[in-house]
């Protein structure tokens, strides 16, 4: 942690590299000696105005609050740019292609809007490149590589404790039109089917799939969810987490019922873990990263020129 903070602090020396451009434009802000042009400020100001809730503001924020939020985004922009330089990092070819695609897609969809607020395509490149820097910086700081056995053990322990995998059948107590409520007799038949599935399935995925099919239901493919994931009823994760691997549990709610077969995450193989690894590292270190970055940003001075 001390090394990370020291590196970010050292980036302050390089701040003038963060916002310079070949073409001189009107300066909106000077952040610790680095000019922020009007286009970058206007982009962030417009972003805040369009989605104020994303920045902790009310639906109809005051002018002062919008300006402060836009300035905060400009400070973050400078922090990422200067940190990228001090870490001596580089973007991959894939990173550059992704940035270019994102810029082109945004420009194609919103060119008229950007023209209206005075933001050029070149500025979009700067903004989206800075966003890409964050992932590269984060990986450089927190991803020690798959050959670091201690970190790999820690990541896998997190994966197996904070995620679950399962197959399921879910039935909502509504008619085929999505509006008509099932009769009590129909609901009872569904519950009977679910209980039969739980009783008749042995401890294999094939058995669960075929038993569901025999009852007229289609089992899902394997689904992996994180604790507190959106899209599932309250208590759903904990109920599955407490299951024995490969067992089938009936989880009933007021408007639906699930037949769930828990899968063993570890047994699903290294390929699954590899696919989630970068997400897991972000889960584990995101708060530390944000705190470190914010501590660096807190050292910045801001001179408002034309905002």
VOGU-3710 file (C-alpha; in Angstrom, 3 decimals, decimal comma):
1> xxxxxxxxxx> 0,000/0,000/0,000  2,792/2,457/0,894  4,468/1,748/-2,428  1,226/2,434/-4,291  0,666/5,726/-2,483  4,268/6,750/-3,108  3,919/6,050/-6,824  0,741/8,082/-7,061  2,315/10,917/-5,144  5,242/10,855/-7,537
11> xxxxxxxxxx> 2,805/11,289/-10,381  2,171/14,828/-9,175  5,534/15,754/-10,656  4,205/14,689/-14,060  0,839/16,411/-13,833  1,536/18,873/-16,647  1,564/15,846/-18,989  -2,016/14,974/-18,076  -4,037/17,545/-20,006  -1,829/19,164/-22,605
21> xxxxxxxxxx> -2,799/19,237/-26,279  -1,231/20,411/-29,509  -3,998/22,870/-30,291  -4,359/25,579/-27,658  -7,914/25,932/-26,457  -9,603/28,010/-23,830  -8,698/26,835/-20,333  -11,531/25,813/-18,023  -9,458/24,817/-14,999  -5,887/24,546/-13,853
31> xxxxxxxxxx> -5,463/21,453/-11,686  -2,165/21,415/-9,811  -0,501/23,202/-12,702  -2,199/21,266/-15,501  -4,611/22,996/-17,857  -8,000/21,391/-18,474  -9,512/22,644/-21,722  -13,113/23,712/-22,042  -14,014/20,681/-24,145  -13,037/18,194/-21,447
41> xxxxxxxxxx> -14,818/20,211/-18,776  -17,915/20,611/-20,989  -18,003/16,871/-21,655  -18,021/16,072/-17,949  -20,468/18,861/-17,140  -22,844/17,486/-19,762  -22,359/13,949/-18,428  -23,303/15,051/-14,918  -26,320/16,972/-16,199  -27,585/13,963/-18,114
51> xxxxxxxxxx> -27,219/11,460/-15,259  -27,056/13,452/-12,009  -28,060/10,466/-9,880  -24,867/8,645/-10,896  -22,893/11,389/-9,161  -24,872/11,603/-5,957  -27,015/14,533/-7,082  -30,764/15,078/-7,155  -32,758/14,803/-10,379  -32,724/18,612/-10,624
61> xxxxxxxxxx> -29,318/19,552/-9,212  -28,200/23,075/-8,491  -25,709/24,683/-10,864  -23,068/24,749/-8,132  -23,437/21,012/-7,502  -23,174/20,143/-11,195  -20,037/22,241/-11,515  -18,422/20,605/-8,485  -19,194/17,137/-9,823  -17,742/18,023/-13,235
71> xxxxxxxxxx> -14,591/19,406/-11,589  -14,261/16,181/-9,579  -14,361/14,193/-12,843  -11,709/16,455/-14,339  -9,496/15,814/-11,317  -9,985/12,088/-11,759  -9,081/12,434/-15,441  -5,799/14,116/-14,511  -5,075/11,572/-11,786  -5,471/8,621/-14,162
81> xxxxxxxxxx> -3,413/10,204/-16,916  -0,516/11,117/-14,654  -0,600/7,768/-12,817  -0,457/5,932/-16,146  2,695/7,833/-17,028  4,443/7,373/-13,687  3,809/3,631/-13,778  5,373/3,546/-17,274  2,422/1,595/-18,622  1,123/1,116/-22,140
91> xxxxxxxxxx> -2,137/0,194/-23,820  -2,385/-3,077/-25,696  -3,437/-3,257/-29,333  -6,788/-4,595/-28,146  -7,179/-1,658/-25,750  -6,567/0,781/-28,595  -9,051/-0,966/-30,885  -11,675/-0,923/-28,131  -11,121/2,797/-27,540  -11,403/3,540/-31,231
101> xxxxxxxxxx> -14,585/1,482/-31,535  -16,119/3,212/-28,529  -15,279/6,662/-29,879  -16,636/5,867/-33,326  -19,849/4,392/-31,914  -20,457/7,396/-29,666  -19,670/9,847/-32,435  -21,967/8,083/-34,870  -24,849/8,157/-32,380  -24,310/11,514/-30,696
111> xxxxxxxxxx> -22,355/13,682/-33,130  -25,064/16,347/-33,243  -25,192/16,524/-29,478  -21,414/16,772/-29,121  -21,313/19,477/-31,789  -23,964/21,372/-29,867  -21,977/21,340/-26,605  -18,651/21,971/-28,345  -16,957/18,604/-27,808  -14,821/17,248/-30,640
121> xxxxxxxxxx> -14,112/13,664/-31,607  -10,506/14,220/-30,537  -11,716/15,044/-27,036  -13,724/11,827/-26,932  -10,504/9,960/-27,657  -8,860/11,694/-24,711  -11,751/10,921/-22,375  -12,130/7,261/-23,347  -8,377/6,706/-23,367  -8,201/8,007/-19,808
131> xxxxxxxxxx> -10,988/5,608/-18,829  -9,023/2,724/-20,354  -5,971/3,762/-18,337  -7,793/2,920/-15,116  -8,091/-0,789/-15,895  -4,440/-0,971/-16,902  -3,290/0,869/-13,763  -5,490/-1,294/-11,567  -4,085/-4,499/-13,064  -0,532/-3,272/-12,659
141> xxxxxxxxxx> -1,149/-2,529/-8,985  -3,187/-5,520/-7,898  -2,799/-8,418/-10,333  0,398/-10,285/-9,491  -0,156/-12,891/-12,186  -1,279/-16,503/-12,125  2,164/-17,703/-11,008  1,803/-15,959/-7,651  0,499/-18,922/-5,647  -0,397/-16,910/-2,541
151> xxxxxxxxxx> -2,576/-14,473/-4,446  -4,149/-17,210/-6,565  -5,145/-19,058/-3,397  -6,668/-15,878/-1,981  -8,615/-15,133/-5,173  -9,991/-18,673/-5,394  -11,035/-18,627/-1,743  -12,937/-15,422/-2,456  -14,550/-16,946/-5,554  -15,752/-20,037/-3,740
161> xxxxxxxxxx> -17,107/-18,060/-0,772  -18,773/-15,153/-2,601  -20,203/-16,883/-5,676  -22,459/-19,876/-6,276  -23,225/-21,922/-9,382  -26,464/-23,740/-10,106  -28,968/-25,049/-12,628  -32,606/-24,337/-12,083  -36,185/-24,364/-13,212  -38,287/-21,352/-12,293
171> xxxxxxxxxx> -42,058/-21,231/-12,613  -44,118/-18,088/-12,073  -47,646/-18,528/-10,826  -49,179/-16,762/-13,814  -50,861/-17,870/-17,000  -49,185/-18,021/-20,395  -50,158/-14,404/-21,100  -48,134/-13,232/-18,111  -51,173/-11,633/-16,446  -53,653/-14,338/-15,552
181> xxxxxxxxxx> -53,038/-15,817/-12,114  -52,829/-19,597/-11,863  -55,635/-21,320/-10,025  -54,832/-22,885/-6,666  -55,042/-26,302/-8,305  -52,509/-25,269/-10,953  -50,177/-23,882/-8,319  -50,443/-27,093/-6,344  -49,576/-29,120/-9,447  -46,480/-26,999/-10,023
191> xxxxxxxxxx> -45,388/-27,516/-6,420  -45,956/-31,247/-6,764  -43,826/-31,282/-9,929  -41,030/-29,333/-8,202  -40,991/-31,690/-5,239  -40,969/-34,692/-7,568  -37,966/-33,238/-9,393  -36,123/-32,797/-6,085  -36,966/-36,342/-4,968  -36,259/-38,130/-8,245
201> xxxxxxxxxx> -32,988/-36,407/-9,224  -29,751/-38,150/-8,319  -26,510/-36,226/-7,814  -25,748/-35,538/-11,479  -26,518/-32,669/-13,812  -27,800/-35,138/-16,404  -30,347/-36,525/-13,964  -31,627/-33,063/-13,063  -31,964/-32,064/-16,706  -33,744/-35,248/-17,731
211> xxxxxxxxxx> -36,051/-35,263/-14,694  -37,073/-31,666/-15,373  -37,706/-32,546/-19,007  -39,852/-35,545/-18,041  -42,059/-33,204/-16,013  -42,380/-30,767/-18,906  -39,817/-28,192/-17,760  -36,497/-27,057/-19,238  -33,544/-26,776/-16,880  -31,262/-23,794/-17,332
221> xxxxxxxxxx> -27,603/-23,995/-18,180  -25,195/-23,392/-15,287  -25,659/-19,914/-13,836  -23,035/-18,212/-11,651  -24,067/-15,361/-9,366  -22,364/-13,232/-6,754  -23,651/-12,666/-3,248  -26,202/-9,800/-3,241  -26,656/-10,011/-7,019  -29,576/-8,118/-8,479
231> xxxxxxxxxx> -32,316/-9,975/-10,288  -33,013/-12,653/-7,689  -35,375/-12,665/-4,701  -34,111/-11,923/-1,217  -32,328/-14,824/0,449  -31,875/-16,696/-2,837  -28,068/-16,693/-2,732  -27,859/-17,756/0,914  -30,324/-20,563/0,355  -28,206/-22,003/-2,466
241> xxxxxxxxxx> -24,940/-21,368/-0,636  -26,170/-23,530/2,249  -27,058/-26,408/-0,077  -24,952/-29,520/-0,445  -23,253/-29,705/-3,846  -25,397/-31,475/-6,483  -28,456/-31,578/-4,229  -31,806/-30,161/-5,364  -33,716/-27,667/-3,245  -37,149/-26,136/-3,729
251> xxxxxxxxxx> -37,145/-22,379/-3,058  -40,632/-20,902/-3,056  -41,729/-17,280/-3,060  -45,136/-15,648/-3,253  -45,165/-15,359/-7,035  -42,779/-18,100/-8,155  -40,951/-21,283/-7,236  -37,466/-22,554/-8,090  -36,101/-26,073/-8,266  -32,352/-25,527/-7,860
261> xxxxxxxxxx> -29,485/-27,969/-8,257  -26,320/-26,525/-6,770  -23,132/-27,057/-8,785  -19,643/-27,281/-7,333  -17,771/-24,194/-8,518  -14,360/-25,781/-8,169  -15,431/-28,887/-10,056  -16,589/-26,765/-12,990  -12,927/-26,305/-13,851  -10,117/-23,811/-14,184
271> xxxxxxxxxx> -11,661/-22,374/-17,342  -14,571/-20,949/-15,383  -12,252/-19,486/-12,765  -10,025/-17,986/-15,461  -13,050/-16,287/-17,011  -13,950/-14,652/-13,705  -10,439/-13,929/-12,433  -10,200/-10,271/-13,478  -13,687/-9,601/-12,095  -12,712/-11,236/-8,805
281> xxxxxxxxxx> -9,617/-9,062/-8,469  -11,754/-5,972/-9,028  -14,207/-7,202/-6,398  -11,434/-7,721/-3,885  -9,409/-4,557/-4,391  -11,849/-1,984/-5,793  -12,409/-0,238/-2,469  -8,686/-0,052/-1,711  -8,021/1,319/-5,206  -10,694/3,997/-4,921
291> xxxxxxxxxx> -9,437/5,053/-1,508  -5,877/5,278/-2,798  -6,889/7,226/-5,890  -9,066/9,586/-3,858  -6,212/10,225/-1,428  -4,071/11,252/-4,379  -6,812/13,436/-5,856  -7,268/15,157/-2,488  -3,773/16,632/-2,878  -4,770/18,536/-6,039
301> xxxxxxx> -5,292/22,270/-6,166  -7,916/23,724/-8,506  -7,875/27,156/-10,100  -11,174/27,873/-11,847  -10,607/29,952/-14,979  -13,722/29,814/-17,163  -16,312/27,701/-15,367
//
